[in-house]
Amino acid sequence: MTYTYDQIITYEVARALINSHIADCSAEIADEEAMAEPNVDRIAEIDQRMTELVLEREALVLTDDVAVSQVVAKYRRLPASPEAEPQ
């Protein structure tokens, strides 16, 4: 089976976006664990979200253009607006 260049790039972008959100979860867990009294329920919630992201990433199929595009739309990060920057 052959793949188009656009399929490969979009698939890699989708995986990178999910990986970015997994890294966010990992950082949130580390921040919570660093607290004097970590909230174990919050850690469990974040860990569950991270597990779901990993499963979503693993289920992603390069040739499923619709699913890949949906992942990109779901996890993309919008640039901050110029108005949001401190003066």
N, C-alpha and C positions, 0 to 999 in steps of 0.2 A: 504494500500500500504506500502511496506517496502522499506527502503533505505539502501544503503550500507554505511559502515563506511567511505569509500573514498568519496562518494558523499557528505556526511554531512560535512566532513573536508574541501573539496574543495569549497563547497558552503559558508561555514563560512569564509574561506580565501578570497573568492571573495567579500563578503559583507564587510569584514574588510578593504580590499584594497580600495573599493569605499568610505567607511567611512573616511579613511585617506585622500583621495583627497577632500572630503567635508570639513574636518577640515582645509586643506590647503586653500581652498577658504575662509573659515571663517576668517582665520588669515590674508589673503590678504585684505579682506574687512576692518578688524580692522586697519591694517596698513594704508590703504588709508584714512579711516575716521579720523585717528590721525594726518594727515597732516594739515598744516595751511590752505590749499585750496584743499580739497578733490576733486578728479575728479569723478563727479557723473556718467559720462558715463562709466568709468572703473568699478565703483562699480556695475552698472547695468549689465555690461558684466560678471563680476565675479558671481553676484547673479544668472544670467541666467545659467551659467555653473554649479553652485551648484544645482540649480533646476533640471537640466538635469541629474546630478549624482543621486540625490534622486529618480527621476523617474526610472532611470536605475536600481537602487538597488531594488526598489519596484517591478519591473517587473521580476526580476530574480526568476527563478523557480528551486528548488532544484533538480528536476529530469531531467532538461534540461542540460545534461552533456556538450554538445557542447557550449551552451551559457555561462555556468559557466566557462568553460575552456577559452573561449574567453575573458571574463572579467578579469580573472587572468592574462592572457597574456597581455592584454591592460593596466592594471593598476599596474602591479608589479613594484617594485622599485629595480633597479639593484644596487648591492653594488658598492661603489666607488673603483676605481682601486688603488693599492698601489702607483702608480706613481703620483696620484692626491694629495696625502697627503703632507703637508708642511714639509720641512726638518728642 
